[in-house]
């Protein structure tokens, strides 16, 4: 009987030790805080509103997270190499307009519009990459300038008018679903999974962290630093373009205003998810959770009839908190 008691006690001690070890590992994870915050916000809104958990509303939240989330994934790659891209919102808008023109005026096949637009977006990002990586210009100044250039070109091309309609075959990409999942959400999830694999399993992914962590050491290690930075900016432009053209498909129109509010959300989602502004630290999963948190927050303010003016105050406050969290994380 004594042996059974000792065995039970030892088992409980091991289980308690394993549980504490799992908790320690969880809280050391960069995105643990955002996951807890998301769960608390989700529960609070479910209790405070009647429609939050409805299937339709969950679909709205998921779609909103997908569009900003795609831009945030590209922004994460740029932040990981120690840069920043302020032009992603304008790149999304310009790419959506060019893709819409290719569909309605150039007669390009609807099923080729998305890869065509992504290629155009990569070219926009590559321009930033050449200026930042090739000429070693300040990424903040460069992408601030290209932001204005891309936004201005969008207005020059459209004169402020939307390009519509885009047609039923193409609007399926933004309005359709795949096995009950909205297609933009499925695409967002697929892109996130691919990037998780790239960062964890490929040399390019490891080089991104190395360049962002210590650029000089990466150069001494023989890493082609400029090429890594160039590709990061190119991919950021490509993913912004993907978000822009999917949104155009969703709205059945190429809107000149597409992407105007995405920059703030993209950077905030990445930082909230654990990506450092100094580079070399972050995760794709954290960015996905950050995008979901922002989408749930925006949706919750609408359901609770919060003024649109206050929504901007709330989002700005979240951005400030994100920056402070990043500062505290780096001090630790």
N, C-alpha and C positions, 0 to 999 in steps of 0.2 A: 504494500500500500504506500509506503514511504517512497519507494522508487518511482511509482506512478505519479506521485505528487511532485517529486523533483523533476521528472520528465516534463510534466505540464508547465511547471514554472519556467524551466529553461526554454521551452517552446515559446511561451509568451514573451520572454525577454528578447528572444531572437526576432519575433514578430514586431515587437515595439521598436527594436533597434532598426529593423528594415524600414518600418513606417517613418521613423525620424530621418533616416537617410534619404528616403524618397522625398520627404518634405523639404529637406535641405537642398537636394538637387533641383526641385521644382522652383524654390525661391531664388536659387542662383541663376535660373534660366532668365535670359534677358526679357522675354515677353511674359513672364509670370504676372507682373503687375497689371498689364493691359488685359490679360485673360480674366483676372479677378474683377477688375473694373467693369469689363464687359458683362460678366455674369451678374454683378450687382445692379447695373443699369438695366439689363434685360428683365430681371425680376421686379425691379421697382416700376418699370413701365407696364409690365404685365398686370401688376396690382392696381396701378393708377388709371389705366385706360381699358376700355372694353374691347377695342378693335385691334390692339397691338399684336395679339397672337393669331389673328385671322390669317388664313392662307394667302389672301390677296395682299394684305399688308406685309407679310413676310417676303412675298415676291417683290414688292416695291423696294423694301430694304435691301434685298439681295442685289437687285439690278443697280440701285444707287451705289452700293459698295463696289460693284463690278467695274463701273465706268471709272470712278476715281481710283479704285484699287489697281487697275491696269497701269495708270499713270504713276501711281505710287511704287509699283514694282520696278519700273524703269528708274524712277528717282532713287530707289534704294541702291541700285547698282552704282549710280553716280556717287551717292554719298559714301558708299563702301570704299571707293577709290580715293576718297578725300576731296571730292569736288561738289558742285551743286549745279543744278540746271533750272534756272528761272523761266526758261522759254517753253517748258513742256505744255502748258495750257494753250499758248498761242500756236505751238506746233500741231497740237490736236485739232485746233480750229482750222488752220490753213490746210492741213492734210484732208480733213473732212470735206472742205470746199473743193479741193482738187479732185478728190475721189468722186464727189457728186457730179462735177463737170465731166469727168471721164465717162461716167455712166450715162448722163442725160444728153451730152453734146458730142462726145467722141464715139459713142456707141460701143464702149467696152463691155464685154460679157459680164453680167451681174456677179457671177461666181469668181471673176478675176479681179473685181474691184477691191476686195479686202487685201489680197497679196500685193496688188499694185499700190494701194495707199500705204501699206506698211513699208514698202520699198521707198516710197517718197518720204515717209517719216524718218526712215533710217538716214536718208540723204540730209535731211534737216539736222538730225542729231550729229551726223558726221561732220557737218560744217562747224558745229560747236567743238567737236572733238579735235578737228584740225587746228582750230584757233587756240584751244586750251592745251592740248597735248603736244601739238606740233610747234606752236610759237611760244608756248609757256606763258600765255596771257592769263590774267586773273579770271577764274571761271565766273565769279559773281558779276563782274563788269561785262564780260563777253555775252553771257546768257541774258543779262538784262538788256543789252543792245539787240540781240537777236529776237528776244521777246517782242520788242517794239517793231522790229522789221517784219516778223511773221504776222503780227496782229495788223500792221499797216497794209501788208500785201493782201491779207484777207479782205479788208475793206476796199482796197483798190479794185480787186477782182469782182467783188459782189456789189459794190456801191451801197452796202448795208442791207441788201435784199437777200432773202433765202432762196436756195435753189430747190425747187419742188415741182411735181412729185418725183420720187425716185422709183416708184413702181413696186408692185406686189412681190415679184421674185426676190428683189433685194431686201425689202423690208422684213423678210422672214428672218434674216440674221439678227435683227434687233428686237423683233416682236414674237418670234417663234420660240419653241421649247424643244428640249431633247429629253425624252423619257420623263416629262413632267418638270424638268429643270429649265428655267429661262436660258436661252442660248448664250446671251452675254455672260451669265453667271457660270455656265459650263466652260466657256472659253477662258474666263478669268481663273477658274480653278485649274484648268489644264496648264495655262501659262505659269501659274504659281508652282505647280508640281514639277514642271520642266526646270524652272529656275532653282528650286530646292535641290534637284538632282545635279544641275550644272555647278552650283556653288559647293556641293558636298563631294562630288565624285570626279570632277574634271580638273585638268591643270589650269584652265582659264579661271575657274571658280576659285581655286587656291591662290592664284596670282592676284585676283581682285583683292582678297583680304591682305595679301602680302604688301601690295602697293599702298593700300590705304593705311596699313599699320605702320609701315616705315618705308617710305619711298627710296631713301638712300640705300638702305639695306637690300631692297628689292633689286636695285640697279647693280649692286655688288654681287648679288646672287645670280646675275645673268638673265633676269626677267626683262622682257621687252616692255618696259613700263609704258611708253608712249602708245604702243599698240593696244595694251590693256585699257588705258584711259580712253583712247579713241573708240574702241568697241563698246565701252560702257555708255558713252554719250550717244553713239549710234543706236544702241538697243533702247535707250531711254526715249529717243525720238520715235523709234519704230512702235513701241508700246503705247506712246501717246497717240500716235496716228491710228492705231488699232482701236483705242478707246473712242477717238473722235468719229471714225467712220461707223462704228457700231451704234454710237449715239445718233448719228444722222439716220441710220437705218431704223432705229427705234422711233424717231420723230417723223420719218418719211420726208425729211428735208435736210439740206445742208445749211445749217444756221451759222451766220457770221459770228454769233456769240458763243458757239460751242467751245468749251474749255476755259471760259473766262474765270470761273471760280475753282478750277481744279488744282491749281498750283499750291495754294494754301493747304488744301486737303491732302494732297499727295505728300508734301513734306511732313505735315503733322502726323499722318498715318505711319510713315516710316520711322519718325523719331519716337512716337508713342510705342511702336513695336520693338524698340530697343536699338535702332540704328543710330550710331554716333555721328554727330556733325563733323567730327575730326577724322572719320574714316576707320576702316579696319575692323569694325564691330557692328553686328546686326544680323538679322535673319529675315527670310522671306515670310515665314510663318507669322512672325511678329508684325510685319507690314500688313498682311492679310487681316489679322485681328484688329490692327489699328484702323484699317478702312472700314471694317464692320462696326467698330465702336463709333466712328464718326457718322456712319449711315444711321445707326440706331439712335444716336443723339439727335440728329437732324429730324428724323421721323418722329421721335418722341415729342419734340418741341411743336411740331405741326399738329399732332394728335391732341396735345394739351392746349392748343390755341395760343401759343406763345407768339408775341409780335415778331414779325420778320426783322425788325430793328434789333430786338433783343437776341435773335438768333445769331446775328453777326457778332454781338458782344460775347455770347457764349463760345462761339467758335474761336474768336480771338483769345479768350481766356484759356481755352484748351491748348492753343498753340503756345501760349506763354508757359503753361504748366509743362508742356512737352519739352521746351527748351530748358527749363529749370531741372527737370528730371534728368535730362542728358548731362547737364553740368554736374549734378550730384553724383551721377553714375561714374563720370570720369574722375571725380575726386576720390571715389572709393577705389 
